[in-house]
């Protein structure tokens, strides 16, 4: 009974939250209906500088969100966050064009293309918003993220082409088409966009009921407000209160998302948007562990600032090498230890080769550093390959996206068995390497494991992988 009561209370709480949010979100439409139904209340105020800076501020907020979500999408290989970033990018780009339509700012006379840029941007964004609400399968999500650069550049090209066509006054942008003329193509675009935003909002509400996230509520509210802004921009007469309303609605929409993101833990700010496979997916990966042999003794004999300087000198060599040259992702750095993953995003089928080449390059480059600094400890490296779970760990205020599984534990243990300045491999990794030379170290016991493991020392890798790809 206690569990049943708790469930009922939770359901009532959900209904109250959604009811209150619904009332607040309907108010702008009520206000718009009053202004349009009783024109005597729809006062006019034509102030060009206020319009320019307001639209520019909204576009700036949207651009910031596009950058933040786009960075998170690529880092975590999440298609939903990528599509959300494209939604914000579309709004930012076309709003920027609309800001230029302010008389006396860029053009002396009104320009149809720049004037109607806002509904076009909102229309494109609505499709992307609806697409972001879908739970894409892991393979489709990975394929979408692999095309992130092309999708982003394609959208930028569309925005640039619209600007060129507007300035050249190419058909159909060569005639007068005020945004309040709710007919023809503009009306169709509005109806389709509003439907898409409603779909996105409903599906995000479903996701919120599963995850109870302020970020998801913020996104839901933003999509509702953008849908309402689409209605206002279509029907409101220029420079009237109803026309200014859609500017404010968009400012509120993006401001809500910015506020929601600000409340999130900074390292996983958009984690509540992640697809299920990003939150808890499985990848075939290679894990590289490296730490310094004799670090504890070195730390005991030196001042803390000297130890810090030593570590930073090493990591300034090791981290860019693993990440930039060989495409690895630094999962964590703890003291003198660094863990690097390969194929985290599912786009590196050659991940064992990358990990092996990165390990040897790391040892070669850090050996030069050690040779120039007498008495510095040296790295040992261990590599293991296999299936690992990508997991979002922690709770509000402290979350991290990391790799979990036996393959990680074994890689950590292998590092402890590697010779100083050398690289130890599991048999799983060694069997996948092409053109590499290894030396068998035998069946060795790993701490915490019941069965011994066949271990190899990596001596060289295929020449094509020596300098990365």
Rosetta blueprint (number, residue, H / E / L):
1 X L
2 X H
3 X H
4 X H
5 X H
6 X H
7 X H
8 X H
9 X H
10 X H
11 X H
12 X H
13 X H
14 X H
15 X H
16 X H
17 X H
18 X H
19 X H
20 X H
21 X H
22 X H
23 X H
24 X H
25 X H
26 X H
27 X H
28 X H
29 X H
30 X H
31 X H
32 X H
33 X H
34 X H
35 X H
36 X H
37 X H
38 X L
39 X H
40 X H
41 X H
42 X L
43 X L
44 X E
45 X L
46 X L
47 X L
48 X H
49 X H
50 X H
51 X H
52 X H
53 X H
54 X H
55 X H
56 X H
57 X H
58 X H
59 X H
60 X H
61 X H
62 X H
63 X H
64 X H
65 X H
66 X H
67 X H
68 X H
69 X H
70 X H
71 X H
72 X H
73 X H
74 X H
75 X H
76 X H
77 X L
78 X L
79 X H
80 X H
81 X H
82 X H
83 X H
84 X H
85 X H
86 X H
87 X H
88 X H
89 X H
90 X H
91 X H
92 X H
93 X H
94 X H
95 X H
96 X H
97 X H
98 X H
99 X H
100 X H
101 X L
102 X L
103 X L
104 X L
105 X L
106 X L
107 X L
108 X L
109 X L
110 X L
111 X L
112 X H
113 X H
114 X H
115 X H
116 X L
117 X H
118 X H
119 X H
120 X H
121 X H
122 X H
123 X H
124 X H
125 X H
126 X H
127 X H
128 X H
129 X H
130 X H
131 X H
132 X H
133 X L
134 X L
135 X L
136 X L
137 X L
138 X H
139 X H
140 X H
141 X H
142 X H
143 X H
144 X H
145 X H
146 X H
147 X L
148 X H
149 X H
150 X H
151 X H
152 X H
153 X H
154 X H
155 X H
156 X H
157 X H
158 X H
159 X H
160 X H
161 X H
162 X H
163 X H
164 X H
165 X H
166 X H
167 X H
168 X H
169 X L
170 X L
171 X L
172 X L
173 X L
174 X L
175 X L
176 X L
177 X L
178 X L
179 X L
180 X L
181 X L
182 X L
183 X L
184 X H
185 X H
186 X H
187 X H
188 X H
189 X H
190 X H
191 X H
192 X H
193 X H
194 X H
195 X H
196 X H
197 X H
198 X H
199 X H
200 X H
201 X H
202 X H
203 X H
204 X H
205 X H
206 X H
207 X H
208 X H
209 X H
210 X H
211 X H
212 X L
213 X L
214 X H
215 X H
216 X H
217 X H
218 X H
219 X H
220 X H
221 X H
222 X H
223 X H
224 X H
225 X H
226 X H
227 X H
228 X H
229 X H
230 X H
231 X H
232 X H
233 X H
234 X H
235 X H
236 X L
237 X L
238 X L
239 X L
240 X E
241 X H
242 X H
243 X H
244 X H
245 X H
246 X H
247 X H
248 X H
249 X H
250 X H
251 X H
252 X H
253 X H
254 X H
255 X H
256 X H
257 X H
258 X H
259 X H
260 X H
261 X H
262 X H
263 X L
264 X L
265 X L
266 X H
267 X H
268 X H
269 X L
270 X L
271 X H
272 X H
273 X H
274 X L
275 X L
276 X H
277 X H
278 X H
279 X H
280 X E
281 X E
282 X E
283 X E
284 X E
285 X E
286 X E
287 X E
288 X E
289 X E
290 X E
291 X E
292 X E
293 X E
294 X L
295 X H
296 X H
297 X H
298 X H
299 X H
300 X H
301 X H
302 X L
303 X L
304 X H
305 X H
306 X H
307 X H
308 X H
309 X H
310 X H
311 X H
312 X H
313 X H
314 X H
315 X H
316 X H
317 X H
318 X H
319 X H
320 X H
321 X H
322 X H
323 X H
324 X H
325 X H
326 X L
327 X L
328 X L
329 X E
330 X E
331 X E
332 X E
333 X E
334 X E
335 X L
336 X L
337 X E
338 X E
339 X E
340 X E
341 X E
342 X E
343 X L
344 X L
345 X L
346 X L
347 X L
348 X L
349 X L
350 X L
351 X H
352 X H
353 X H
354 X H
355 X H
356 X H
357 X H
358 X H
359 X H
360 X H
361 X H
362 X H
363 X H
364 X H
365 X H
366 X H
367 X H
368 X H
369 X H
370 X H
371 X H
372 X L
373 X L
374 X L
375 X L
376 X L
377 X L
378 X E
379 X E
380 X E
381 X E
382 X E
383 X E
384 X E
385 X E
386 X E
387 X E
388 X E
389 X E
390 X E
391 X E
392 X E
393 X E
394 X E
395 X E
396 X L
397 X L
398 X E
399 X E
400 X E
401 X E
402 X E
403 X E
404 X E
405 X L
406 X H
407 X H
408 X H
409 X H
410 X H
411 X H
412 X H
413 X H
414 X H
415 X H
416 X H
417 X H
418 X L
419 X L
420 X L
421 X L
422 X L
423 X E
424 X E
425 X E
426 X E
427 X H
428 X H
429 X H
430 X H
431 X H
432 X H
433 X L
434 X L
435 X L
436 X L
437 X E
438 X E
439 X E
440 X E
441 X E
442 X E
443 X E
444 X E
445 X L
446 X L
447 X L
448 X L
449 X L
450 X L
451 X L
452 X L
453 X E
454 X E
455 X E
456 X E
457 X E
458 X E
459 X E
460 X E
461 X L
462 X L
463 X H
464 X H
465 X H
466 X L
467 X L
468 X L
469 X L
